[in-house]
Amino acid sequence: MAQPCDNETTPPTPRPAANASWLPAPARAELEEELTEVAQHRAAISEVLRAIASSPRHLQPIFDTIIDSATRLCRADLGGFRLCEREGFRLVSLKAHPHMLDEWSPPIMVEHKGFLPQLAAGKLAVHVPDLAAHELYRQAVDSHILGTVDQLGIRTILVVPLVKDEAVIGTLTVGRKGVQPFTDKQIALLVDFGAQAAIALEITRNERRYREVQLELAHVNRVATMGQLTASIAHELKQPLTAVVMNGEAGLRWLARNPPENEKAKCSIEQTIKDVNRAAELIDRIHRVVKKKEPQIESLDINDAILEVIGLTRSEVTKNDVAIRMQLADCLPPVQGDRVQLLQVMLNLVINAIQAMSDLGDGKRELNVSTDFIESKGVRVCVQDTGPGLSGENLEQLFHPFYTTKPNGMGLGLSICRSIIEDHGGRLWATRHEPHGALFQFTIPVT
């Protein structure tokens, strides 16, 4: 067996850091502490990322998670999160020991010329080991704030500006009682949290912009759909209003007789009230569909929403000689959703089905609407027509924005409908129905 040469050395086998018993006790303790800090840091960042993922539309849970984790891991006595606005820096989240909160009520807004905004203006993290020795602190105009901070004994602070497109959009601040400077690791930690906060702000702002555009397009689509129903709506309103006039005139004639026939006049008036209520209900339906407002989640019966849409499209169904078949399951569990948005989905699907059958010659025109409950998916709604059906190309592009097979269509209806259903946690899809026709289905989870 070959022996190693005298000038060769065999390197020691590396030992895993997690099993550092070979190290001297002080070095081992330092390494274990460092590993613990790294693990805590990773866990805290994971918490922030989970908060961002679970609350993309709401900033407050993200702000609270960031400042809570940063204050705890930096071993600070207090932490604050402020956002830059036109009037100044607004406090949006605060973390401190309960006894400090009892003694101190920090201002919601601090002016741009105040101490904290001046520190943030440099766009870099600022560590002030001792406030008492900081010239800018002593000269600050917000002395009433600083005096209270002095009373609490806060002497060391760390400020991290949040920067987006070269502009300061907010600040993360942590502070300690007494002169207790933060370590380089703790400063780096808060800078990391600042980056996460900036990401959260950008995600939420993009989400809000997307939602605003989507709501605007949805409203335009609803109004356009109601525009297509103008003639039908006018016909629906004309019937009860004509009946109101006829019953009113009849009532006057009964009252004009000598002696007055009060009982018959009463019947005419009662019928007039019924017809007025019919017209009012139709107007209410139209208003519910076209009104523009933020989504309002509520518990609702999907069958009721379907019946409301069928009532709204009754004249269109009659005009196109379409027979409606409904199989609505009894005792369906309620779904959580926005009533206006779900009405829009149903209205789009029903109108599309009617229009698909409007050009049929002698073929059967039948619209089937059904509901049922699927244990793993929730409530399912099916809208089936006997129109010309869907080609393979149509199925591929049907839900793409601005794709339409109608001469005057905008190509927004089905795309918006799918977005609405997906926002409700469900799924919307289409299939061909043999021997002819199309079948649209969507599911919505139940509570």
C-alpha distance (Angstrom), angle and dihedral (degrees) to the residues before:
residue distance angle dihedral
M1 . . .
A2 3.82 . .
Q3 3.79 116.9 .
P4 3.81 121.1 -143.9
C5 3.81 116.3 -105.7
D6 3.78 118.9 -105.8
N7 3.83 92.5 -110.0
E8 3.82 93.1 52.4
T9 3.77 121.3 90.2
T10 3.78 127.8 -165.1
P11 3.82 110.2 -131.8
P12 3.78 116.1 -128.4
T13 3.80 116.1 -103.2
P14 3.85 109.1 -102.3
R15 3.75 113.3 -112.0
P16 3.79 121.5 -144.1
A17 3.77 114.3 -104.9
A18 3.77 90.9 -130.2
N19 3.84 89.1 64.7
A20 3.80 100.7 47.1
S21 3.79 99.5 151.0
W22 3.81 88.8 126.3
L23 3.83 90.2 66.2
P24 3.80 122.8 89.8
A25 3.81 111.8 -93.7
P26 3.87 96.6 -106.5
A27 3.83 92.6 48.5
R28 3.80 90.8 44.9
A29 3.80 91.6 52.0
E30 3.80 90.9 48.2
L31 3.80 91.9 49.7
E32 3.81 92.9 47.9
E33 3.79 90.3 49.6
E34 3.80 90.5 50.0
L35 3.81 91.6 49.8
T36 3.79 90.0 49.6
E37 3.79 90.9 51.5
V38 3.81 91.4 49.5
A39 3.81 91.0 50.0
Q40 3.80 91.5 48.4
H41 3.79 90.7 47.1
R42 3.80 92.0 51.7
A43 3.81 91.5 46.5
A44 3.80 91.1 50.5
I45 3.82 93.0 49.3
S46 3.82 88.3 49.0
E47 3.80 89.7 53.2
V48 3.79 90.2 52.3
L49 3.81 92.7 48.4
R50 3.82 90.5 48.8
A51 3.80 89.7 50.8
I52 3.81 90.1 50.9
A53 3.81 91.9 48.0
S54 3.82 95.0 46.7
S55 3.82 96.9 42.9
P56 3.83 106.6 37.0
R57 3.81 91.7 149.0
H58 3.79 98.9 41.5
L59 3.79 124.2 62.1
Q60 3.79 100.9 -172.4
P61 3.84 98.7 76.9
I62 3.82 88.5 47.1
F63 3.82 93.2 49.6
D64 3.82 91.7 47.8
T65 3.81 92.7 49.3
I66 3.81 93.2 48.3
I67 3.80 96.8 48.7
D68 3.82 93.5 40.8
S69 3.83 92.4 52.4
A70 3.80 94.0 41.9
T71 3.82 93.2 50.4
R72 3.80 92.4 47.4
L73 3.81 97.4 45.8
C74 3.81 94.7 42.8
R75 3.82 87.7 50.0
A76 3.77 89.6 -128.1
D77 3.80 127.2 159.9
L78 3.79 93.9 -136.7
G79 3.77 140.5 8.8
G80 3.79 133.7 -168.2
F81 3.78 136.8 -168.0
R82 3.81 118.9 -156.7
L83 3.78 132.1 -179.6
C84 3.79 123.8 -150.0
E85 3.81 115.1 -117.5
R86 3.78 134.7 165.5
E87 3.81 93.2 -91.1
G88 3.80 96.2 43.4
F89 3.81 141.5 -77.4
R90 3.80 112.2 -29.6
L91 3.81 120.6 -151.5
V92 3.82 108.5 -126.0
S93 3.81 101.9 165.0
L94 3.81 134.5 19.0
K95 3.78 132.1 -174.2
A96 3.82 122.4 -173.3
H97 3.77 142.1 133.2
P98 3.83 111.6 -76.8
H99 3.81 94.3 -115.4
M100 3.81 89.8 54.9
L101 3.80 91.0 52.6
D102 3.81 88.9 52.0
E103 3.80 90.5 55.8
W104 3.79 99.7 37.2
S105 3.78 133.6 50.0
P106 3.82 105.0 -175.4
P107 3.81 116.9 -148.7
I108 3.78 115.7 -98.4
M109 3.80 90.1 -138.5
V110 3.81 131.2 31.3
E111 3.80 120.3 -167.6
H112 3.79 122.1 -111.0
K113 3.80 90.9 -114.2
G114 3.81 91.9 56.0
F115 3.80 127.1 110.4
L116 3.82 98.2 -97.9
P117 3.85 96.1 48.0
Q118 3.81 89.9 48.0
L119 3.80 90.4 54.7
A120 3.81 90.8 48.1
A121 3.81 92.8 49.0
G122 3.81 90.6 82.4
K123 3.86 89.5 64.0
L124 3.81 91.3 -136.2
A125 3.79 131.9 99.3
V126 3.82 111.2 -87.3
H127 3.80 121.0 -155.7
V128 3.81 115.6 -165.4
P129 3.83 107.8 -171.8
D130 3.84 92.6 -174.9
L131 3.79 121.2 19.5
A132 3.80 90.9 -166.5
A133 3.80 89.6 65.3
H134 3.80 95.7 45.6
E135 3.81 111.8 104.0
L136 3.79 95.5 -157.5
Y137 3.79 90.2 52.5
R138 3.78 93.2 53.7
Q139 3.82 91.5 48.2
A140 3.80 95.8 44.7
V141 3.79 117.0 130.3
D142 3.82 94.6 -140.3
S143 3.82 91.0 73.3
H144 3.82 92.8 148.7
I145 3.83 88.2 64.0
L146 3.77 93.3 43.9
G147 3.78 92.8 49.6
T148 3.80 90.4 56.6
V149 3.82 90.7 47.5
D150 3.81 88.2 51.9
Q151 3.80 90.0 52.8
L152 3.79 90.0 54.0
G153 3.80 89.3 51.8
I154 3.82 95.8 -120.1
R155 3.81 105.2 161.3
T156 3.83 106.0 152.1
I157 3.80 124.1 55.4
L158 3.78 137.9 170.9
V159 3.82 119.7 -157.7
V160 3.81 123.8 -168.0
P161 3.83 116.5 -173.0
L162 3.80 118.6 -145.2
V163 3.80 107.8 -134.5
K164 3.81 128.2 -165.5
D165 3.80 122.8 172.8
E166 3.81 91.4 -10.9
A167 3.82 91.7 -55.0
V168 3.82 127.8 109.9
I169 3.82 107.1 -120.4
G170 3.80 98.9 173.2
T171 3.80 148.1 -27.3
L172 3.78 139.9 -116.3
T173 3.80 113.4 -152.5
V174 3.81 132.0 -178.2
G175 3.79 126.8 -179.4
R176 3.82 141.7 -171.9
K177 3.75 135.1 -152.8
G178 3.77 112.3 -112.1
V179 3.77 125.4 3.0
Q180 3.82 102.7 -46.4
P181 3.82 110.5 144.5
F182 3.80 118.6 -149.3
T183 3.81 118.3 -115.3
D184 3.78 124.2 -116.8
K185 3.82 88.9 -106.8
Q186 3.81 91.8 53.7
I187 3.80 91.2 48.1
A188 3.82 90.0 50.6
L189 3.81 88.6 48.0
L190 3.81 93.3 55.5
V191 3.80 90.5 46.3
D192 3.83 87.8 54.8
F193 3.79 90.1 50.6
G194 3.79 89.3 49.2
A195 3.80 89.0 56.1
Q196 3.81 90.1 50.7
A197 3.81 90.5 49.3
A198 3.82 91.1 51.8
I199 3.82 89.6 50.3
A200 3.81 90.4 50.1
L201 3.78 91.1 51.3
E202 3.80 92.7 48.9
I203 3.82 93.5 46.8
T204 3.78 92.4 49.7
R205 3.80 94.2 45.4
N206 3.81 91.1 49.9
E207 3.79 89.6 46.9
R208 3.78 91.1 51.3
R209 3.80 92.3 48.7
Y210 3.81 90.0 49.9
R211 3.80 91.5 48.5
E212 3.80 92.0 49.0
V213 3.81 91.5 52.2
Q214 3.79 91.3 44.7
L215 3.82 92.6 49.8
E216 3.79 90.6 48.5
L217 3.80 92.5 50.4
A218 3.80 91.1 45.7
H219 3.79 90.5 52.4
V220 3.81 91.8 48.5
N221 3.80 89.7 49.6
R222 3.81 92.5 50.4
V223 3.79 91.7 49.7
A224 3.82 90.6 47.5
T225 3.81 90.6 50.0
M226 3.78 91.3 50.7
G227 3.81 87.8 48.6
Q228 3.80 88.4 59.0
L229 3.81 87.9 54.4
T230 3.80 95.0 49.4
A231 3.80 95.0 111.3
S232 3.79 92.0 45.9
I233 3.80 92.6 47.7
A234 3.81 90.7 48.9
H235 3.81 89.4 51.4
E236 3.80 92.0 47.7
L237 3.81 90.8 51.7
K238 3.79 94.7 42.8
Q239 3.80 93.0 60.3
P240 3.83 98.9 59.0
L241 3.82 92.9 36.5
T242 3.82 91.2 53.1
A243 3.80 88.9 48.2
V244 3.83 89.9 50.8
V245 3.81 90.5 56.3
M246 3.81 93.3 46.3
N247 3.80 94.2 47.2
G248 3.79 91.4 45.2
E249 3.80 91.9 52.4
A250 3.80 90.6 46.2
G251 3.79 91.0 51.1
L252 3.80 91.0 52.3
R253 3.79 90.6 50.8
W254 3.80 92.1 51.5
L255 3.79 90.6 49.7
A256 3.83 92.4 46.9
R257 3.80 92.9 59.6
N258 3.76 120.3 101.4
P259 2.88 105.8 -98.0
P260 3.86 97.4 22.1
E261 3.79 115.3 -117.4
N262 3.79 95.3 -133.7
E263 3.79 97.2 174.3
K264 3.81 93.3 56.4
A265 3.80 90.8 43.5
K266 3.79 88.7 52.3
C267 3.81 91.1 53.3
S268 3.81 90.1 51.2
I269 3.80 91.4 51.3
E270 3.81 91.9 47.8
Q271 3.81 90.2 51.4
T272 3.81 89.6 48.4
I273 3.81 90.0 55.0
K274 3.83 90.8 50.8
D275 3.80 91.9 51.4
V276 3.80 92.2 47.9
N277 3.80 89.1 51.7
R278 3.82 89.9 50.4
A279 3.80 90.4 54.9
A280 3.81 91.9 44.6
E281 3.82 91.4 51.4
L282 3.81 90.9 52.7
I283 3.81 91.3 50.1
D284 3.80 89.7 48.7
R285 3.82 90.2 52.3
I286 3.78 91.3 51.5
H287 3.79 91.3 47.6
R288 3.80 92.4 49.7
V289 3.79 91.1 53.3
V290 3.81 100.7 44.4
K291 3.80 101.2 36.2
K292 3.78 115.6 116.9
K293 3.80 116.7 -135.5
E294 3.77 143.8 122.9
P295 3.83 115.3 -75.2
Q296 3.79 113.3 -86.9
I297 3.77 114.8 -159.0
E298 3.78 114.3 -146.2
S299 3.78 139.9 152.5
L300 3.80 109.9 -93.4
D301 3.79 143.2 168.2
I302 3.81 109.1 -116.6
N303 3.82 90.7 -154.5
D304 3.81 90.4 60.3
A305 3.82 90.5 52.0
I306 3.82 90.4 51.0
L307 3.82 92.7 50.0
E308 3.81 89.6 49.7
V309 3.81 91.3 54.2
I310 3.80 92.5 45.9
G311 3.80 88.9 52.2
L312 3.80 90.3 50.5
T313 3.81 93.0 51.5
R314 3.81 97.9 40.7
S315 3.81 94.9 111.6
E316 3.81 92.0 47.2
V317 3.80 89.1 52.3
T318 3.81 91.2 50.1
K319 3.81 94.1 45.2
N320 3.82 91.8 53.8
D321 3.81 93.8 42.9
V322 3.82 92.9 -120.5
A323 3.78 121.8 161.5
I324 3.80 115.3 -142.6
R325 3.79 121.9 -147.2
M326 3.79 116.9 -173.0
Q327 3.79 127.4 -169.9
L328 3.79 105.1 177.7
A329 3.79 113.9 176.4
D330 3.79 116.8 -123.3
C331 3.79 122.4 -119.2
L332 3.79 96.6 13.3
P333 3.82 112.5 177.5
P334 3.82 113.6 -110.8
V335 3.80 119.7 -101.0
Q336 3.79 127.4 -140.7
G337 3.78 110.6 -122.1
D338 3.77 151.0 111.2
R339 3.80 108.5 -77.3
V340 3.81 95.9 -150.4
Q341 3.80 92.9 50.8
L342 3.80 93.9 47.9
L343 3.81 90.1 47.3
Q344 3.80 87.1 53.6
V345 3.82 91.8 53.1
M346 3.79 92.6 49.9
L347 3.81 92.3 44.0
N348 3.82 91.9 51.9
L349 3.80 93.3 48.6
V350 3.82 94.2 46.6
I351 3.83 94.4 45.8
N352 3.82 90.9 46.7
A353 3.81 90.3 51.5
I354 3.82 92.8 49.0
Q355 3.80 92.0 48.0
A356 3.80 91.5 48.1
M357 3.82 89.4 58.1
S358 3.81 97.3 39.5
D359 3.83 94.2 89.1
L360 3.79 96.3 47.3
G361 3.77 115.5 121.8
D362 3.77 115.0 -149.4
G363 3.77 94.4 -23.2
K364 3.78 123.5 122.9
R365 3.81 113.4 -90.2
E366 3.76 108.1 -154.4
L367 3.78 130.3 156.4
N368 3.79 116.1 -161.9
V369 3.80 119.4 -165.8
S370 3.80 119.1 -178.5
T371 3.78 140.2 165.8
D372 3.77 132.5 -161.1
F373 3.78 141.0 157.3
I374 3.80 124.3 -106.4
E375 3.78 113.1 -166.0
S376 3.81 97.2 -140.1
K377 3.83 98.4 37.1
G378 3.81 107.7 31.1
V379 3.80 127.7 -132.9
R380 3.82 116.0 3.5
V381 3.81 125.0 -158.0
C382 3.82 121.4 -164.5
V383 3.81 126.1 -165.8
Q384 3.80 113.1 -173.5
D385 3.81 128.3 178.3
T386 3.80 135.3 -175.8
G387 3.80 95.1 -133.0
P388 3.81 128.0 125.1
G389 3.81 91.7 -68.8
L390 3.80 132.1 -137.4
S391 3.79 129.6 -61.3
G392 3.78 123.7 -141.0
E393 3.81 89.6 -103.9
N394 3.81 91.3 52.0
L395 3.78 91.6 51.5
E396 3.82 90.7 52.8
Q397 3.81 95.4 51.8
L398 3.79 103.7 23.1
F399 3.80 96.2 108.9
H400 3.81 97.1 37.4
P401 3.83 114.4 116.3
F402 3.82 114.0 -99.1
Y403 3.80 94.1 10.1
T404 3.80 111.4 128.3
T405 3.80 140.0 158.2
K406 3.83 92.6 -159.8
P407 3.82 119.5 97.7
N408 3.81 91.8 -132.6
G409 3.79 99.6 26.4
M410 3.81 124.6 127.1
G411 3.79 95.4 -149.6
L412 3.80 92.2 -130.3
G413 3.80 104.1 101.7
L414 3.79 102.3 80.4
S415 3.80 93.7 35.0
I416 3.81 90.5 54.5
C417 3.81 91.5 43.6
R418 3.80 91.4 54.8
S419 3.83 90.9 48.7
I420 3.81 90.2 50.7
I421 3.79 93.6 50.1
E422 3.81 92.6 45.5
D423 3.82 89.7 49.9
H424 3.81 86.3 55.8
G425 3.81 89.5 54.3
G426 3.81 94.2 -105.4
R427 3.79 140.3 106.6
L428 3.82 134.4 -115.5
W429 3.81 122.6 -162.4
A430 3.80 142.3 156.3
T431 3.82 134.1 -139.8
R432 3.77 136.7 178.5
H433 3.79 114.9 -100.4
E434 3.78 116.3 -144.0
P435 2.95 133.9 -102.3
H436 3.83 87.5 15.0
G437 3.75 139.7 -28.4
A438 3.79 138.3 51.9
L439 3.78 132.9 -88.6
F440 3.82 122.1 -151.1
Q441 3.79 118.5 -171.1
F442 3.77 135.3 178.6
T443 3.77 134.8 178.7
I444 3.80 130.6 -153.8
P445 3.82 123.2 -168.3
V446 3.78 116.6 -119.3
T447 3.79 125.4 -131.9
